[in-house]
Amino acid sequence: MSDERDRFLTESMGECWHEYDLNAPVLTCKGGGFVCRKCREFLVSNNDFSTEEDFERLLRWAHTRADLRSLLPRLSNDLPGRKPLSHRERMRLVQALYEFLSR
Ligand SMILES: [Zn+2]
């Protein structure tokens, strides 16, 4: 279920929701991962917006969208200097973006 949400948001960001064969890992100097069938990129996993790293990218993207910017201040403080959001706050914002974009 959150997979569907992560896929939707990833594609909304204009990124590839990678398709790969879990049974065919590849090993590079950067470590193990997979090659996406669609974009041929090397990847470790798809976006998981419950993680701080992927969430920050989602938030940065959302701030570039005029229609989303109006949504953000109500849900989070502005980016510079704010303290990191808690997991719960992140998930609330992810859900709000998902609902806004998918309606
Ligand atoms: Zn891909």
Backbone and ligand atoms as CSV (ligand in chain L), in Angstrom:
chain,resi,resn,atom,element,x,y,z
A,1,MET,N,N,0.826,-1.204,0.000
A,1,MET,CA,C,0.000,0.000,0.000
A,1,MET,C,C,0.860,1.253,0.000
A,2,SER,N,N,1.858,1.308,0.906
A,2,SER,CA,C,2.748,2.466,0.867
A,2,SER,C,C,3.663,2.367,-0.354
A,3,ASP,N,N,3.814,1.152,-0.885
A,3,ASP,CA,C,4.530,0.963,-2.138
A,3,ASP,C,C,3.846,1.719,-3.266
A,4,GLU,N,N,2.524,1.604,-3.315
A,4,GLU,CA,C,1.736,2.290,-4.333
A,4,GLU,C,C,1.891,3.806,-4.176
A,5,ARG,N,N,1.880,4.252,-2.935
A,5,ARG,CA,C,2.046,5.680,-2.676
A,5,ARG,C,C,3.451,6.142,-3.085
A,6,ASP,N,N,4.459,5.375,-2.730
A,6,ASP,CA,C,5.831,5.732,-3.088
A,6,ASP,C,C,6.016,5.725,-4.603
A,7,ARG,N,N,5.397,4.749,-5.274
A,7,ARG,CA,C,5.485,4.694,-6.735
A,7,ARG,C,C,4.836,5.939,-7.352
A,8,PHE,N,N,3.639,6.254,-6.881
A,8,PHE,CA,C,2.921,7.405,-7.416
A,8,PHE,C,C,3.734,8.696,-7.236
A,9,LEU,N,N,4.282,8.893,-6.065
A,9,LEU,CA,C,5.042,10.116,-5.794
A,9,LEU,C,C,6.348,10.142,-6.586
A,10,THR,N,N,6.987,8.996,-6.705
A,10,THR,CA,C,8.228,8.919,-7.491
A,10,THR,C,C,7.965,9.329,-8.932
A,11,GLU,N,N,6.876,8.803,-9.513
A,11,GLU,CA,C,6.568,9.132,-10.906
A,11,GLU,C,C,6.081,10.576,-11.031
A,12,SER,N,N,5.432,11.093,-10.000
A,12,SER,CA,C,5.042,12.500,-10.006
A,12,SER,C,C,6.276,13.395,-10.052
A,13,MET,N,N,7.355,12.933,-9.416
A,13,MET,CA,C,8.607,13.689,-9.412
A,13,MET,C,C,9.340,13.553,-10.744
A,14,GLY,N,N,8.802,12.766,-11.652
A,14,GLY,CA,C,9.441,12.570,-12.944
A,14,GLY,C,C,10.561,11.548,-12.905
A,15,GLU,N,N,10.579,10.759,-11.856
A,15,GLU,CA,C,11.622,9.738,-11.735
A,15,GLU,C,C,11.075,8.370,-12.115
A,16,CYS,N,N,11.992,7.473,-12.357
A,16,CYS,CA,C,11.632,6.106,-12.729
A,16,CYS,C,C,11.298,5.297,-11.475
A,17,TRP,N,N,10.143,4.615,-11.522
A,17,TRP,CA,C,9.877,3.626,-10.482
A,17,TRP,C,C,10.488,2.323,-11.000
A,18,HIS,N,N,11.661,2.032,-10.488
A,18,HIS,CA,C,12.491,0.986,-11.098
A,18,HIS,C,C,11.851,-0.392,-11.014
A,19,GLU,N,N,12.056,-1.120,-12.086
A,19,GLU,CA,C,11.660,-2.527,-12.106
A,19,GLU,C,C,12.919,-3.357,-12.221
A,20,TYR,N,N,13.041,-4.306,-11.330
A,20,TYR,CA,C,14.271,-5.094,-11.333
A,20,TYR,C,C,14.001,-6.476,-10.767
A,21,ASP,N,N,14.927,-7.353,-11.099
A,21,ASP,CA,C,14.802,-8.750,-10.712
A,21,ASP,C,C,15.585,-8.983,-9.427
A,22,LEU,N,N,14.844,-9.245,-8.363
A,22,LEU,CA,C,15.503,-9.475,-7.066
A,22,LEU,C,C,16.429,-10.686,-7.114
A,23,ASN,N,N,16.203,-11.561,-8.076
A,23,ASN,CA,C,17.026,-12.759,-8.190
A,23,ASN,C,C,18.284,-12.537,-9.018
A,24,ALA,N,N,18.446,-11.308,-9.527
A,24,ALA,CA,C,19.607,-11.040,-10.368
A,24,ALA,C,C,20.384,-9.827,-9.863
A,25,PRO,N,N,20.930,-9.922,-8.666
A,25,PRO,CA,C,21.709,-8.797,-8.144
A,25,PRO,C,C,23.024,-8.639,-8.904
A,26,VAL,N,N,23.498,-7.419,-8.991
A,26,VAL,CA,C,24.809,-7.182,-9.588
A,26,VAL,C,C,25.713,-6.571,-8.526
A,27,LEU,N,N,26.995,-6.834,-8.671
A,27,LEU,CA,C,27.948,-6.339,-7.696
A,27,LEU,C,C,28.862,-5.329,-8.372
A,28,THR,N,N,28.942,-4.125,-7.821
A,28,THR,CA,C,29.851,-3.116,-8.370
A,28,THR,C,C,30.774,-2.659,-7.253
A,29,CYS,N,N,31.653,-1.734,-7.600
A,29,CYS,CA,C,32.561,-1.206,-6.578
A,29,CYS,C,C,31.801,-0.440,-5.512
A,30,LYS,N,N,30.566,-0.012,-5.842
A,30,LYS,CA,C,29.764,0.728,-4.856
A,30,LYS,C,C,28.953,-0.212,-3.973
A,31,GLY,N,N,29.058,-1.500,-4.258
A,31,GLY,CA,C,28.298,-2.469,-3.482
A,31,GLY,C,C,27.304,-3.191,-4.354
A,32,GLY,N,N,26.434,-3.963,-3.711
A,32,GLY,CA,C,25.471,-4.754,-4.467
A,32,GLY,C,C,24.227,-3.958,-4.797
A,33,GLY,N,N,23.596,-4.306,-5.887
A,33,GLY,CA,C,22.358,-3.638,-6.263
A,33,GLY,C,C,21.729,-4.350,-7.442
A,34,PHE,N,N,20.943,-3.592,-8.196
A,34,PHE,CA,C,20.212,-4.165,-9.317
A,34,PHE,C,C,20.262,-3.202,-10.499
A,35,VAL,N,N,19.963,-3.718,-11.675
A,35,VAL,CA,C,19.859,-2.851,-12.844
A,35,VAL,C,C,18.387,-2.796,-13.246
A,36,CYS,N,N,17.888,-1.582,-13.391
A,36,CYS,CA,C,16.476,-1.387,-13.722
A,36,CYS,C,C,16.202,-1.812,-15.162
A,37,ARG,N,N,15.101,-2.546,-15.341
A,37,ARG,CA,C,14.702,-2.992,-16.685
A,37,ARG,C,C,14.250,-1.834,-17.559
A,38,LYS,N,N,13.738,-0.769,-16.938
A,38,LYS,CA,C,13.171,0.331,-17.710
A,38,LYS,C,C,14.216,1.379,-18.079
A,39,CYS,N,N,15.007,1.846,-17.094
A,39,CYS,CA,C,15.931,2.954,-17.369
A,39,CYS,C,C,17.384,2.504,-17.398
A,40,ARG,N,N,17.655,1.231,-17.120
A,40,ARG,CA,C,18.996,0.643,-17.152
A,40,ARG,C,C,19.918,1.221,-16.084
A,41,GLU,N,N,19.359,1.965,-15.155
A,41,GLU,CA,C,20.175,2.538,-14.100
A,41,GLU,C,C,20.507,1.497,-13.053
A,42,PHE,N,N,21.670,1.683,-12.425
A,42,PHE,CA,C,22.024,0.847,-11.283
A,42,PHE,C,C,21.327,1.415,-10.047
A,43,LEU,N,N,20.731,0.557,-9.261
A,43,LEU,CA,C,20.012,1.049,-8.093
A,43,LEU,C,C,20.138,0.065,-6.941
A,44,VAL,N,N,19.876,0.565,-5.773
A,44,VAL,CA,C,19.864,-0.311,-4.606
A,44,VAL,C,C,18.426,-0.643,-4.239
A,45,SER,N,N,17.555,0.369,-4.302
A,45,SER,CA,C,16.132,0.118,-4.058
A,45,SER,C,C,15.340,1.298,-4.596
A,46,ASN,N,N,14.041,1.150,-4.664
A,46,ASN,CA,C,13.197,2.265,-5.056
A,46,ASN,C,C,13.082,3.262,-3.912
A,47,ASN,N,N,12.531,4.442,-4.219
A,47,ASN,CA,C,12.313,5.439,-3.177
A,47,ASN,C,C,11.443,4.876,-2.062
A,48,ASP,N,N,11.810,5.198,-0.869
A,48,ASP,CA,C,10.996,4.857,0.300
A,48,ASP,C,C,10.888,6.146,1.108
A,49,PHE,N,N,9.753,6.827,0.952
A,49,PHE,CA,C,9.634,8.164,1.523
A,49,PHE,C,C,9.451,8.162,3.031
A,50,SER,N,N,9.461,6.979,3.622
A,50,SER,CA,C,9.466,6.944,5.085
A,50,SER,C,C,10.895,7.123,5.607
A,51,THR,N,N,11.882,7.050,4.708
A,51,THR,CA,C,13.262,7.286,5.133
A,51,THR,C,C,13.581,8.764,4.988
A,52,GLU,N,N,14.458,9.245,5.863
A,52,GLU,CA,C,14.769,10.661,5.889
A,52,GLU,C,C,15.365,11.130,4.571
A,53,GLU,N,N,16.239,10.319,3.992
A,53,GLU,CA,C,16.951,10.710,2.785
A,53,GLU,C,C,15.987,10.895,1.605
A,54,ASP,N,N,15.140,9.910,1.365
A,54,ASP,CA,C,14.212,10.007,0.240
A,54,ASP,C,C,13.157,11.069,0.508
A,55,PHE,N,N,12.754,11.199,1.770
A,55,PHE,CA,C,11.762,12.210,2.114
A,55,PHE,C,C,12.280,13.615,1.803
A,56,GLU,N,N,13.551,13.872,2.125
A,56,GLU,CA,C,14.130,15.199,1.868
A,56,GLU,C,C,14.078,15.532,0.383
A,57,ARG,N,N,14.310,14.540,-0.472
A,57,ARG,CA,C,14.255,14.771,-1.918
A,57,ARG,C,C,12.833,15.079,-2.349
A,58,LEU,N,N,11.882,14.372,-1.772
A,58,LEU,CA,C,10.475,14.638,-2.075
A,58,LEU,C,C,10.099,16.062,-1.661
A,59,LEU,N,N,10.561,16.447,-0.486
A,59,LEU,CA,C,10.229,17.772,0.035
A,59,LEU,C,C,10.860,18.870,-0.825
A,60,ARG,N,N,12.122,18.661,-1.228
A,60,ARG,CA,C,12.778,19.647,-2.090
A,60,ARG,C,C,12.020,19.778,-3.406
A,61,TRP,N,N,11.588,18.651,-3.958
A,61,TRP,CA,C,10.825,18.691,-5.205
A,61,TRP,C,C,9.505,19.434,-4.994
A,62,ALA,N,N,8.822,19.127,-3.892
A,62,ALA,CA,C,7.514,19.741,-3.628
A,62,ALA,C,C,7.645,21.260,-3.538
A,63,HIS,N,N,8.777,21.724,-3.018
A,63,HIS,CA,C,8.984,23.164,-2.907
A,63,HIS,C,C,9.179,23.826,-4.255
A,64,THR,N,N,9.474,23.068,-5.303
A,64,THR,CA,C,9.627,23.649,-6.633
A,64,THR,C,C,8.288,23.732,-7.358
A,65,ARG,N,N,7.263,23.155,-6.785
A,65,ARG,CA,C,5.950,23.129,-7.437
A,65,ARG,C,C,5.041,24.181,-6.817
A,66,ALA,N,N,4.629,25.138,-7.657
A,66,ALA,CA,C,3.822,26.236,-7.136
A,66,ALA,C,C,2.526,25.723,-6.500
A,67,ASP,N,N,1.941,24.698,-7.101
A,67,ASP,CA,C,0.661,24.211,-6.577
A,67,ASP,C,C,0.826,23.463,-5.249
A,68,LEU,N,N,2.023,22.963,-5.007
A,68,LEU,CA,C,2.244,22.231,-3.755
A,68,LEU,C,C,2.746,23.138,-2.640
A,69,ARG,N,N,3.392,24.223,-3.055
A,69,ARG,CA,C,3.995,25.089,-2.057
A,69,ARG,C,C,2.961,25.602,-1.058
A,70,SER,N,N,1.747,25.833,-1.569
A,70,SER,CA,C,0.707,26.336,-0.676
A,70,SER,C,C,0.346,25.301,0.386
A,71,LEU,N,N,0.615,24.051,0.066
A,71,LEU,CA,C,0.283,22.950,0.972
A,71,LEU,C,C,1.338,22.793,2.070
A,72,LEU,N,N,2.579,23.119,1.715
A,72,LEU,CA,C,3.699,22.792,2.587
A,72,LEU,C,C,3.791,23.591,3.886
A,73,PRO,N,N,3.616,24.923,3.830
A,73,PRO,CA,C,3.827,25.667,5.078
A,73,PRO,C,C,2.895,25.232,6.199
A,74,ARG,N,N,1.729,24.744,5.818
A,74,ARG,CA,C,0.801,24.300,6.847
A,74,ARG,C,C,1.296,23.019,7.503
A,75,LEU,N,N,2.118,22.285,6.778
A,75,LEU,CA,C,2.519,20.964,7.237
A,75,LEU,C,C,3.946,20.898,7.754
A,76,SER,N,N,4.773,21.794,7.262
A,76,SER,CA,C,6.145,21.783,7.756
A,76,SER,C,C,6.675,23.193,7.724
A,77,ASN,N,N,7.687,23.446,8.504
A,77,ASN,CA,C,8.329,24.751,8.459
A,77,ASN,C,C,9.153,24.842,7.191
A,78,ASP,N,N,9.565,26.039,6.870
A,78,ASP,CA,C,10.383,26.185,5.674
A,78,ASP,C,C,11.693,25.437,5.834
A,79,LEU,N,N,12.262,25.050,4.698
A,79,LEU,CA,C,13.415,24.169,4.708
A,79,LEU,C,C,14.632,24.689,5.483
A,80,PRO,N,N,15.110,25.903,5.196
A,80,PRO,CA,C,16.378,26.256,5.820
A,80,PRO,C,C,16.240,26.385,7.338
A,81,GLY,N,N,17.105,25.740,8.020
A,81,GLY,CA,C,17.187,25.908,9.457
A,81,GLY,C,C,16.147,25.177,10.274
A,82,ARG,N,N,15.232,24.499,9.616
A,82,ARG,CA,C,14.219,23.819,10.416
A,82,ARG,C,C,14.807,22.548,11.016
A,83,LYS,N,N,14.224,22.115,12.073
A,83,LYS,CA,C,14.721,20.866,12.645
A,83,LYS,C,C,14.089,19.699,11.899
A,84,PRO,N,N,14.797,18.585,11.856
A,84,PRO,CA,C,14.276,17.456,11.083
A,84,PRO,C,C,12.899,17.038,11.586
A,85,LEU,N,N,12.059,16.664,10.663
A,85,LEU,CA,C,10.726,16.204,11.046
A,85,LEU,C,C,10.819,14.809,11.643
A,86,SER,N,N,9.925,14.521,12.526
A,86,SER,CA,C,9.859,13.174,13.075
A,86,SER,C,C,9.294,12.241,12.019
A,87,HIS,N,N,9.461,10.961,12.249
A,87,HIS,CA,C,8.937,9.978,11.308
A,87,HIS,C,C,7.438,10.196,11.098
A,88,ARG,N,N,6.727,10.452,12.175
A,88,ARG,CA,C,5.271,10.640,12.084
A,88,ARG,C,C,4.909,11.856,11.246
A,89,GLU,N,N,5.649,12.945,11.468
A,89,GLU,CA,C,5.399,14.168,10.696
A,89,GLU,C,C,5.709,13.952,9.216
A,90,ARG,N,N,6.782,13.224,8.963
A,90,ARG,CA,C,7.134,12.934,7.563
A,90,ARG,C,C,6.014,12.151,6.896
A,91,MET,N,N,5.530,11.118,7.572
A,91,MET,CA,C,4.510,10.282,6.965
A,91,MET,C,C,3.207,11.044,6.760
A,92,ARG,N,N,2.919,11.980,7.648
A,92,ARG,CA,C,1.715,12.784,7.481
A,92,ARG,C,C,1.834,13.664,6.230
A,93,LEU,N,N,3.032,14.218,6.025
A,93,LEU,CA,C,3.261,15.069,4.866
A,93,LEU,C,C,3.252,14.249,3.569
A,94,VAL,N,N,3.859,13.082,3.599
A,94,VAL,CA,C,3.853,12.194,2.422
A,94,VAL,C,C,2.411,11.863,2.042
A,95,GLN,N,N,1.611,11.523,3.035
A,95,GLN,CA,C,0.219,11.166,2.786
A,95,GLN,C,C,-0.556,12.365,2.231
A,96,ALA,N,N,-0.289,13.538,2.784
A,96,ALA,CA,C,-0.991,14.741,2.321
A,96,ALA,C,C,-0.634,15.052,0.870
A,97,LEU,N,N,0.650,14.907,0.520
A,97,LEU,CA,C,1.067,15.144,-0.865
A,97,LEU,C,C,0.432,14.125,-1.788
A,98,TYR,N,N,0.402,12.895,-1.344
A,98,TYR,CA,C,-0.189,11.825,-2.148
A,98,TYR,C,C,-1.673,12.105,-2.403
A,99,GLU,N,N,-2.379,12.451,-1.362
A,99,GLU,CA,C,-3.818,12.699,-1.514
A,99,GLU,C,C,-4.067,13.902,-2.409
A,100,PHE,N,N,-3.248,14.932,-2.246
A,100,PHE,CA,C,-3.424,16.146,-3.053
A,100,PHE,C,C,-3.180,15.850,-4.530
A,101,LEU,N,N,-2.105,15.112,-4.818
A,101,LEU,CA,C,-1.701,14.876,-6.211
A,101,LEU,C,C,-2.560,13.809,-6.892
A,102,SER,N,N,-3.140,12.913,-6.125
A,102,SER,CA,C,-3.847,11.793,-6.754
A,102,SER,C,C,-5.344,12.025,-6.851
A,103,ARG,N,N,-5.809,13.146,-6.368
A,103,ARG,CA,C,-7.254,13.338,-6.462
A,103,ARG,C,C,-7.669,13.912,-7.796
L,1,ZN,ZN,ZN,14.477,2.646,-13.556
